[in-house]
Amino acid sequence: MPLDSDTFDQAYYQRYYFNPRTAVTTRSEMRDRAAMIAATVKYAGLPVRRILDAGCGVGLLRAPLLRRLPRAEYVGLETSSYLCKRYGWRQGTLQTLRSREHFDLVICYDVLQYLGVAEARVAIDNLARVCRGALYFGALTSGDWRNNCDQSRTDRIPGLRPASWYRRELSRHFQALGCGMWLRRGAPVTLWDLDGCEP
């Protein structure tokens, strides 16, 4: 399925986000996710002044992140024309991101599974280019589709990749911390040996 603004229209978000019977997540789950992300960057001693939420969707992470990181500026990047008009997000995609801006914390959650291999690699390179601190990353994998997700609440995506593919590609630029958190190689923080995950 291509990532374009027509795919992610009002009907898509009505089904997967606004209708509680078919929604893929809840505000409570996203508050907990934001708490974990903020706790990780605070534990690592990483000051967060700028946040990029790449593929921010309806912005469920925005408010809980800014409550925990009150000095940060939040930038939402989104491909959906509908959401950009509704919420005022910056319109664009990770694979075409040309910004010279840098962010202390970058979030990329449930985006890259929609991209082909070449586009996903470009997107990961762009994440690394704009991230100078921590990355929170998640993507639906082929294993998740088989074993973990509620398929009735998740859109079927052709060409899902295994988790090992994402780990390999991300580890070119980032070190895994666990729970979806990654630290940009060369980031100005001290990471204890057992805080990181083996590649």
Secondary structure, DSSP 8 states (H G I E B T S, - for coil): ----TTTS-HHHHIIIII-TTT-S--HHHHHHHHHHHHHHHHHTT---SEEEEET-TT-TTHHHHHHHSTT-EEEEEE--HHHHHHH--EE--GGG------EEEEEEES-GGGS-HHHHHHHHHHHHHHEEEEEEEE---HHHHHHTS-GGGS---TT---HHHHHHHHTTTEEEEETTEEEETT-SS---GGGS---
